[in-house]
């Protein structure tokens, strides 16, 4: 029987917990500045990019803190197709693709546990 | 002693892989994107098959996927009636282009400034990515769903293949047909090789090669089974093809002789493409996997390691591969038959 070609290892498969695109990879680090989309229009210098990044960090942190503040609170979701639902917010997944909610009040009844697809949500509000 | 091919299996998709594309060679190597009916196209490192990321956002099967030369942008065509443009470094969705029907094909110009789309609404569209809100230029004429639309002749012309059994060459500016090829059956795939202006078309059991500028036929080769996709090696010495019988075939382009056939996939092969350096070719199958195959079997490249006779690792490699060969097919067979039984189309 002819020998098979040796293989160092198998190709790495997807990470079950995220969508990948490792921000620590050499390619991401090298090409990242050009991916701040707002900055690519105008020829910006590093100071402006730093300012923009600082603003983005502040906004991102505020957003993440609102997700924490929302836990176990009643939240009203405005969604496409004039859908307005209310539910008790549980958690978000890491890429903010789905919200886990309980006691979702819908026009056709109350769903005990549900997942809301974030791209379908236009806005949401809750009382602090 | 001639070595036996060890294909590298890239898992991760949960439905059939229907299209794949390589980028050009970048300072970070080259990359591979795969379109899958599970709606989640994936980006992989081209020479190893290592997963880099998944483009999340489509709400239906993804029928076509492509990368620009620098692998900084990706584009996908899906059954959710949209084509999407992605940042291939961050994985973020950059643009959604709404269509009126299933989109099947996407293709960037060399400078990534324009995107060509084609699909079931029978219209070819050209989007200016610098002005995405502007209405796309439309090219009409096909009488059936478009399978593939590609830029050619330095992005001055467009080649399209549709279910109306024609392949048409269009002038980009006039949007008129320059030349047309008619076949007895639907064309299953099309590949355009800019260097040398060669067009590779598959239909039935035939792999046909045409001059992309004149649409004159160069040669045709018949395979043992119905072929879904074929790819010509950059040096134009070999071509590979795959289709209904699950096998990959390797032919000599000059003599048209069938050189080798490889088993490995557990379902029909839907797409096959050579890497930009010609060292490997990737195949996508109904079985939900991508496989990477060496052009020169036994050469050290990517994850393949050439082992000289007498080396200790040859024995280990041989033991590992023969154990894997013995056990894995049984496990995959069980998994494969379960999967085929339980999955719905």
Contacts between the chains, C-beta under 8 A, distances in Angstrom:
chain1	res1	chain2	res2	distance
A	1	B	322	7.9
A	2	B	1	6.1
A	2	B	2	6.2
A	2	B	3	6.4
A	2	B	4	4.8
A	3	B	1	7.1
A	3	B	3	6.0
A	3	B	4	6.8
A	3	B	314	6.8
A	3	B	317	7.5
A	3	B	318	4.8
A	3	B	321	7.6
A	4	B	3	6.8
A	4	B	4	4.8
A	4	B	5	7.8
A	4	B	6	4.8
A	4	B	317	7.4
A	4	B	318	6.9
A	4	B	321	3.9
A	4	B	322	7.1
A	4	B	325	6.9
A	5	B	3	4.8
A	5	B	4	6.9
A	5	B	5	6.6
A	5	B	6	4.3
A	5	B	294	6.8
A	5	B	297	6.1
A	5	B	298	5.4
A	5	B	304	5.4
A	5	B	305	7.7
A	5	B	306	7.7
A	5	B	317	8.0
A	5	B	321	7.9
A	6	B	6	7.4
A	6	B	304	7.2
A	6	B	305	4.7
A	6	B	306	7.8
A	6	B	307	5.0
A	6	B	313	6.5
A	6	B	314	7.0
A	6	B	316	8.0
A	6	B	317	3.1
A	6	B	318	7.7
A	6	B	320	7.9
A	6	B	321	7.0
A	7	B	6	5.4
A	7	B	8	6.8
A	7	B	303	5.4
A	7	B	304	6.1
A	7	B	305	6.9
A	7	B	317	7.4
A	7	B	321	7.2
A	8	B	303	4.9
A	8	B	304	7.7
A	8	B	305	5.5
A	9	B	303	6.2
A	10	B	8	6.7
A	10	B	9	7.1
A	10	B	303	7.6
A	11	B	8	5.3
A	11	B	9	7.3
A	11	B	10	4.9
A	11	B	44	7.3
A	11	B	48	5.7
A	11	B	49	3.2
A	11	B	50	5.3
A	11	B	51	7.3
A	11	B	292	7.4
A	11	B	303	6.8
A	12	B	48	7.8
A	12	B	49	8.0
A	12	B	50	4.3
A	12	B	51	5.6
A	13	B	10	7.5
A	13	B	11	5.3
A	13	B	12	5.1
A	13	B	51	5.7
A	14	B	12	4.2
A	14	B	42	6.9
A	14	B	51	4.7
A	14	B	54	6.2
A	15	B	51	7.5
A	19	B	53	5.7
A	19	B	54	4.9
A	19	B	55	7.8
A	19	B	56	5.3
A	19	B	91	5.8
A	20	B	43	7.6
A	20	B	51	6.4
A	20	B	52	5.6
A	20	B	53	3.0
A	20	B	54	5.9
A	20	B	91	6.5
A	21	B	43	7.8
A	21	B	52	6.5
A	21	B	53	3.8
A	21	B	89	7.0
A	21	B	90	5.5
A	21	B	91	3.7
A	22	B	52	7.5
A	22	B	53	7.8
A	23	B	90	7.9
A	25	B	52	7.8
A	26	B	28	6.8
A	27	B	28	4.4
A	27	B	89	6.4
A	28	B	89	5.7
A	28	B	90	7.1
A	30	B	28	7.9
A	31	B	72	6.5
A	31	B	89	4.7
A	32	B	89	6.9
A	32	B	90	7.6
A	34	B	72	7.8
A	35	B	87	5.5
A	35	B	89	5.7
A	35	B	90	5.2
A	35	B	92	7.6
A	37	B	94	7.4
A	95	B	56	7.0
A	97	B	56	6.5
A	119	B	57	7.2
